[in-house]
């Protein structure tokens, strides 16, 4: 089940990491990286003159928009934030075979509990309320669920809101602790000038530049032929 054998390459693990300093901290390192990610973004185009009831085809057929750059400067384009969806798999089989004490007592319940906490306000946590009453103890709570960093490799560190989570528990121990589950999550990327997003955008710009260099190289090879 694991990918940690002596002849296997070292694989980076994806993770959810709570943004900000608070207690109890919330961190989930993926036991198995998802086999696929679905990324989507909606783009709504409002061509100039749409407010007059004209269709896009009627507007684009007008002579003054024969210059595509002129058209582009006058139309309004609303670009939505990126959304990401994927499935996670959790399985306690290997840990049970290794006689891991925590897994024997609770299965994968600790990981599932942390994922659930990431979509609930921290004010709702009994532990948060208890710590907040300790004199002299600085504790950050909030009325909203935490912002989470979705870490998937060195070039993708995205601040996200978890907008949907579906947990399907598929196997249980004798004590009815879950030992296998699949988790379907949907994320909304928080774009803008925040540091994690700008870092990821910068990495994407570098990759795009590498693609441009590769395309130029391929064009050069095609001309030579």
Number of C-alpha atoms within 10 A of each C-alpha: 8 10 12 10 8 7 7 8 9 10 11 12 14 20 19 23 20 20 16 12 11 16 15 14 11 19 17 16 13 18 17 17 17 15 9 10 10 10 13 12 11 11 10 10 13 14 20 18 15 15 9 7 9 13 12 14 9 11 17 17 10 9 8 11 15 11 9 11 9 11 16 13 10 14 14 14 12 11 11 13 14 15 19 18 19 16 19 17 17 20 20 23 16 12 17 16 10 11 11 13 11 13 21 18 13 17 26 23 20 14 18 18 11 15 20 13 16 23 18 16 14 22 16 15 14 10 12 18 14 9 16 17 11 10 7 7 9 12 15 15 20 13 10 13 18 23 18 24 24 23 20 17 12 10 14 18 23 25 25 24 20 24 13 12 17 12 16 13 17 11 13 15 13 6 10 10 17 23 22 19 19 16 16 14 17 19 21 20 20 19 17 11 9 11 13 19 20 15 16 17 18 13 16 14 12 12 13 12 12 12 12 12 12 12 12 12 11 12 11 11 10 9 7 7 5
